Amino acid sequence: MSRKERPCIFWFRRDLRLQDNHALYEALRSGYKVQPVFIFDTAILSKLEDHDDARVSFIHRELRAINKQLEQQGSGIAFYHDEPNKAWEEIVKKFDPIAVYFNHDYEPYARKRDKEISDFLRQYHIAVYTFKDQVIFEKEEVLKSNGEPYTVFTPYRNCWLAQLGESHLKNYPSERHLAALRSHWQTIPTLKELGFVATKQTFPSKSYKTVIDDYHHTRDIPADEKGTSHLSVHLRFGTVSIRSLIKDARQASEKTWLNELIWREFYMMILWHFPETVNKAFKSAYDRIHWRNNESEFDAWCQGKTGYPLVDAGMRQLNETGFMHNRVRMVVASFLCKHLLIDWRWGEAYFARKLQDYEQSSNVGNWQWAAGSGNDAAPYFRVFNPEIQLKKFDPKLVYAKRWIPELDDPFRYPSPIIEHKKARERALEVYKSALKD
């Protein structure tokens, strides 16, 4: 095969869209025919505990839709179900590519994988081109004047906003260049072939514009199902463009939603600079806390049977739908760490198993925030009172009763697993003991 006849490869990962896809755009404009690939990574899939894991169903659904669009161009995705290194051996053997294009990923596993694959490709003199796509600013692009990363959100946000220009929101109209795709046809493996079954959970739409202006009024009301954008799963898997969302957020009269999108990038960059925080406290002293880690109490928390309605409603919503309202996430996380003195890593792992929108950076960041151990975290002596939170954000018990039908039945709904005042005093004592010099 002559050099000109060799294709380039675009590697779909967490950017499952044909529109405004940076690396795909660059590949399509390279002058070579483009072969898209997707790898169902067995190193990841083998660790999933549930055969009906909703994220696998979501990815499968989105890939089917993309492949259907590509069929109209006489093309399609080449699918692999293997460990990435073995899949790439097959890709190189089959397509003999001139170059490989993909977008950046900032999680520790992805960074290690991408380095290994890039090194492998370069051994075969295959060019590797990578691009920023899932964030506006990455890596070392937003730093303090001394070159160190920000570890507090507000100054990070201020610097982020000060640097933002139109060039950062440039559209990459990859959808206009699909004629450069290579001819290919392949059916996607079935969920059964991948070792999974379809989830019974539903997925949110990508519609969000009616939410933005009132977001600051509605985002803390868990009973208002239309009060938040529900875009997190789409952001997680890249079915929407962050550049498009930021453009809309900037035009909104109120900036709370924009603020939340910046929080997402803040936690991504914290994970980039401090990858050890996946399983270690950002503030190392907090790893000295003597967690109780009572397994029966953890199980009650997981099942939504703690006797605290806001906590239990949130956990039941999570278990049934794969989603939990953000205000409730803070309450249930604080409850686990402070009331029950269970290691935040237990809660983080449970959320990782159940959330459709599981994002390692945000999940780790928010759990460490709740535990007090993270950067810019709530002080350890701040202990959410779940009863007050319920009165403030669900005063008519609309949300609580939606998920706890037995709420008014004292024979079916349990008494509180621990009294709030006692739990708070115990938490302060344990934290103080661990953190003293």
C-alpha positions in Angstrom: 0.0 0.0 0.0 1.5 3.4 -1.0 1.8 6.1 1.6 -1.0 8.1 0.0 -3.3 5.1 0.2 -2.8 4.4 3.8 -5.6 5.7 6.0 -5.5 7.5 9.3 -7.4 6.3 12.3 -9.7 8.3 14.5 -10.2 6.7 17.9 -13.6 7.3 19.6 -13.4 7.4 23.4 -15.3 9.8 25.5 -16.3 12.0 22.6 -19.2 10.1 21.1 -20.4 12.6 18.5 -19.8 13.6 14.9 -20.4 17.3 15.5 -17.7 19.7 16.7 -15.3 16.9 17.5 -11.8 18.4 17.5 -9.6 15.3 16.8 -12.1 13.9 14.3 -12.1 17.3 12.5 -8.3 17.3 12.2 -8.3 13.7 11.0 -10.9 14.4 8.3 -8.9 17.4 7.1 -5.6 15.5 7.0 -5.7 14.6 3.3 -6.0 10.8 4.1 -9.1 8.6 4.3 -10.2 8.2 7.9 -11.2 5.0 9.6 -13.0 5.5 13.0 -12.5 2.8 15.6 -13.9 2.1 19.0 -12.6 -0.3 21.6 -14.8 -1.9 24.2 -12.1 -2.0 26.7 -12.2 -5.4 28.6 -9.8 -4.0 31.3 -12.7 -1.6 32.2 -15.7 -3.8 31.4 -14.4 -6.8 33.4 -14.4 -4.7 36.6 -18.1 -3.6 36.3 -20.2 -5.4 38.9 -23.6 -5.2 37.2 -24.4 -6.9 34.0 -27.1 -4.3 33.3 -24.6 -1.4 33.9 -26.4 1.6 32.4 -23.2 3.2 31.1 -22.5 0.3 28.8 -26.1 0.6 27.5 -25.7 4.3 27.0 -22.4 3.9 25.1 -23.8 1.1 23.0 -26.8 3.3 22.1 -24.8 6.3 21.1 -22.4 4.2 19.0 -25.3 2.5 17.2 -26.6 6.0 16.4 -23.2 7.2 15.1 -22.7 4.1 13.1 -26.1 4.6 11.5 -25.2 8.1 10.5 -21.9 6.9 9.1 -23.7 4.3 7.0 -25.1 7.1 4.9 -21.5 8.0 4.0 -20.8 4.4 3.1 -18.6 4.1 6.2 -18.7 2.9 9.7 -16.8 2.3 12.9 -14.4 -0.6 13.3 -15.3 -2.2 16.6 -12.9 -4.1 18.9 -13.7 -5.9 22.2 -10.3 -6.4 23.9 -7.6 -4.8 26.0 -6.4 -1.7 24.2 -2.9 -2.9 23.5 -4.1 -6.1 21.9 -6.8 -4.2 19.9 -4.2 -1.8 18.6 -2.0 -4.7 17.4 -5.0 -5.8 15.3 -5.8 -2.3 14.1 -2.2 -1.7 12.9 -2.1 -5.1 11.2 -5.4 -4.7 9.4 -5.3 -1.0 8.4 -1.6 -0.1 8.3 -2.4 3.5 9.3 -0.3 6.5 8.5 -1.5 8.3 11.6 -3.8 8.1 14.6 -5.9 10.9 16.0 -7.6 11.1 19.4 -8.8 13.6 22.0 -7.2 13.9 25.4 -8.4 12.2 28.5 -7.2 13.2 32.0 -7.9 10.3 34.2 -4.9 8.3 35.6 -5.9 5.0 33.8 -6.4 6.8 30.5 -3.1 8.7 30.7 -1.2 5.5 31.3 -3.1 3.7 28.5 -2.6 6.6 26.0 1.1 6.8 26.7 1.5 3.0 26.1 -0.5 3.1 22.9 1.3 6.2 21.6 4.7 4.6 22.3 3.6 1.4 20.5 2.4 3.3 17.5 5.5 5.3 17.2 7.6 2.1 17.1 5.9 1.4 13.8 6.5 5.0 12.6 2.8 5.8 12.9 2.3 9.5 13.7 0.1 10.3 16.8 -1.9 13.5 17.0 -3.8 14.4 20.1 -6.2 17.3 20.9 -8.1 19.1 23.6 -11.8 18.5 23.3 -13.6 17.8 26.6 -12.6 21.0 28.4 -11.9 24.6 27.5 -8.6 24.8 29.5 -6.4 21.8 30.3 -3.2 20.7 32.0 -1.0 23.8 32.6 -3.2 26.3 30.8 -4.7 27.9 34.0 -2.0 28.3 36.7 -1.0 30.8 39.4 1.5 33.4 38.6 4.2 31.3 40.2 3.4 28.4 37.8 1.7 26.2 40.4 -1.8 24.8 39.9 -4.8 26.4 41.7 -6.2 24.4 44.6 -8.9 26.8 45.5 -11.9 27.2 43.2 -12.6 30.9 43.3 -9.2 32.2 42.1 -9.1 29.4 39.6 -12.5 30.5 38.2 -11.4 34.1 38.1 -8.3 33.2 36.1 -10.3 30.8 33.9 -12.8 33.6 33.0 -10.0 36.2 32.5 -8.3 34.0 30.0 -11.4 32.9 28.1 -11.6 34.3 24.6 -13.4 33.5 21.4 -10.6 31.4 20.1 -11.2 28.9 23.0 -14.8 28.4 21.8 -13.9 27.8 18.2 -16.2 25.3 16.5 -14.6 22.3 14.8 -17.3 21.3 12.2 -16.3 17.7 11.8 -19.8 16.9 10.5 -19.1 18.8 7.3 -16.1 16.7 6.3 -17.5 13.1 6.5 -16.9 12.5 2.8 -13.2 11.9 3.9 -14.3 8.7 5.7 -12.9 5.4 4.5 -15.4 2.9 3.1 -16.1 0.3 5.9 -19.0 -1.7 7.2 -19.2 -3.6 10.4 -22.1 -4.3 12.8 -21.6 -3.3 16.4 -21.2 -6.2 18.9 -24.5 -6.9 20.8 -24.7 -6.2 24.5 -24.9 -9.9 25.0 -21.6 -10.5 23.1 -20.0 -7.9 25.3 -21.3 -9.7 28.4 -24.1 -7.3 29.4 -27.8 -6.9 29.1 -29.8 -3.7 28.4 -30.5 -1.5 31.4 -34.1 -0.7 32.4 -33.0 2.8 33.2 -33.8 5.7 30.9 -31.4 8.4 29.7 -32.0 12.2 29.7 -32.3 14.2 26.6 -29.7 16.8 25.5 -32.2 19.7 25.8 -31.1 22.2 28.4 -31.6 25.8 27.2 -34.9 26.3 29.0 -33.1 25.6 32.3 -30.2 28.0 32.2 -31.7 31.3 33.2 -33.6 29.9 36.2 -30.9 27.4 37.2 -29.9 29.5 40.2 -33.5 29.3 41.5 -34.3 25.7 40.7 -31.0 23.7 41.1 -31.4 23.1 44.8 -35.0 21.7 44.7 -34.7 18.0 44.3 -38.5 17.6 43.6 -38.2 19.8 40.5 -37.1 17.3 37.9 -36.8 20.0 35.3 -34.8 22.3 37.6 -31.4 21.0 36.5 -30.0 20.3 33.0 -29.4 16.5 33.4 -26.5 16.9 30.9 -23.9 15.3 33.1 -24.1 11.9 31.4 -23.8 13.6 28.0 -20.8 15.6 29.2 -19.2 12.4 30.6 -19.3 10.6 27.3 -18.9 13.6 25.0 -22.3 13.4 23.2 -22.4 17.2 23.5 -19.7 19.7 22.9 -18.4 21.7 25.9 -17.6 24.6 23.6 -21.3 24.8 22.6 -22.4 24.6 26.3 -20.0 27.4 27.4 -21.2 29.7 24.6 -24.8 29.3 25.7 -23.8 29.6 29.4 -22.0 32.9 28.7 -25.1 34.4 27.0 -27.4 33.5 30.0 -28.5 36.4 32.2 -27.4 34.5 35.3 -24.0 32.7 35.5 -24.6 30.0 38.0 -24.7 27.3 35.3 -21.5 28.6 33.8 -20.0 28.4 37.3 -20.9 24.7 37.5 -19.2 24.0 34.2 -16.1 25.6 35.5 -16.2 23.5 38.7 -16.1 20.5 36.3 -12.9 21.7 34.7 -11.4 22.6 38.1 -11.8 19.0 39.4 -10.5 17.6 36.1 -7.3 19.7 36.4 -7.0 18.8 40.1 -7.0 15.2 39.1 -4.4 15.9 36.3 -2.0 17.6 38.7 -2.7 15.4 41.7 -3.6 11.9 40.4 -2.9 10.3 43.8 -6.1 11.9 45.1 -8.1 9.1 43.5 -7.4 7.1 46.6 -5.5 9.4 49.0 -6.7 12.5 50.9 -5.7 15.7 49.2 -4.9 16.9 52.8 -2.8 14.0 53.9 -3.6 14.5 57.6 -7.1 13.3 56.9 -5.8 9.9 56.1 -5.2 9.5 59.8 -9.0 9.5 60.5 -10.1 6.3 62.3 -13.2 5.4 60.2 -15.7 3.2 61.9 -16.6 1.4 58.6 -19.5 -0.4 60.0 -20.7 -2.7 57.1 -24.3 -3.1 58.2 -24.6 0.7 58.5 -23.0 1.1 55.1 -25.5 -1.4 53.7 -28.4 0.6 55.2 -27.0 3.8 53.6 -26.7 2.0 50.2 -30.3 0.7 50.4 -31.8 4.0 51.5 -32.8 2.7 55.0 -31.1 5.1 57.4 -34.3 6.7 58.8 -33.3 10.1 57.3 -35.8 10.8 54.5 -33.6 13.1 52.3 -30.6 10.6 52.5 -32.8 7.6 51.8 -34.7 9.2 49.0 -31.4 10.2 47.3 -30.0 6.7 47.6 -33.2 5.1 46.3 -33.2 7.5 43.4 -29.6 6.6 42.6 -30.3 2.8 42.8 -33.3 3.0 40.6 -32.4 5.6 38.0 -28.6 6.0 38.0 -29.0 9.7 38.9 -29.1 11.7 42.1 -29.9 15.4 42.5 -26.7 17.4 43.3 -27.9 19.0 46.5 -28.9 15.5 47.8 -25.5 14.1 46.7 -23.9 16.5 49.2 -26.2 15.5 52.0 -25.8 11.8 51.5 -22.0 12.1 51.2 -21.7 14.2 54.3 -24.0 11.7 56.1 -21.8 8.7 55.3 -18.6 10.4 56.2 -19.7 12.4 59.3 -22.7 10.7 60.7 -21.6 7.1 60.1 -17.8 7.8 60.0 -17.4 5.6 57.0 -14.5 6.2 54.7 -15.3 8.5 51.8 -13.6 6.0 49.5 -16.5 3.5 50.2 -19.0 6.1 49.1 -17.0 7.1 46.1 -16.8 3.5 44.9 -20.5 3.0 45.4 -21.3 6.1 43.3 -18.8 4.9 40.7 -20.8 1.7 40.4 -24.2 3.3 40.3 -24.0 6.7 38.6 -24.8 7.0 34.9 -22.7 10.2 34.9 -19.8 8.9 36.9 -16.9 11.2 36.3 -13.8 10.2 38.3 -12.5 13.8 38.8 -15.8 15.3 40.0 -16.8 12.3 42.0 -13.5 12.1 43.9 -13.4 15.9 44.3 -16.9 16.1 45.7 -16.5 13.1 48.0 -13.3 14.6 49.4 -15.1 18.0 49.7 -17.8 16.3 51.8 -15.3 14.5 54.0 -13.3 17.7 54.5 -10.1 16.1 53.1 -10.2 17.7 49.6 -8.9 20.9 48.2 -11.2 23.9 48.9 -13.3 21.5 51.0 -15.9 22.2 53.6 -14.3 22.4 57.0 -14.5 19.2 59.0 -16.7 20.7 61.6 -19.4 21.5 59.0 -21.8 18.6 59.3 -25.0 18.8 57.3 -28.1 18.3 59.4 -30.2 16.1 57.1 -33.4 17.1 58.9 -32.8 20.8 58.3 -31.8 20.1 54.7 -35.1 18.3 54.2 -37.1 21.2 55.7 -35.3 23.7 53.6 -35.2 22.0 50.2 -38.1 19.5 50.3 -40.5 21.1 52.9 -43.6 19.4 51.5 -41.9 16.0 51.2 -42.6 15.8 47.5 -39.2 14.3 46.7 -39.0 12.2 49.8 -42.4 10.6 49.3 -41.7 10.0 45.6 -38.9 7.6 46.5 -40.1 6.4 50.0 -43.7 5.4 49.6 -43.7 3.9 53.2 -42.4 7.2 54.7 -45.6 7.7 56.8 -45.7 4.1 58.0 -43.7 3.8 61.3 -43.9 0.0 61.1 -42.2 0.0 57.6 -39.9 3.0 57.6 -37.0 2.7 60.1 -36.2 5.1 62.9 -33.0 7.2 62.4 -29.9 5.0 62.4 -28.2 7.5 64.8 -29.4 10.7 66.4 -28.0 13.8 64.6 -26.6 15.6 67.7 -24.8 12.4 68.9 -23.4 11.8 65.4 -22.1 15.3 65.0 -20.4 15.2 68.4 -18.8 11.9 67.6 -17.6 13.1 64.2 -16.0 16.2 65.7 -14.2 14.2 68.3 -12.8 11.7 65.8 -11.7 14.4 63.3 -10.1 16.5 66.1 -8.2 13.5 67.4 -6.9 12.6 63.9 -6.0 16.2 62.9 -4.3 17.3 66.1 -0.5 18.0 65.7 
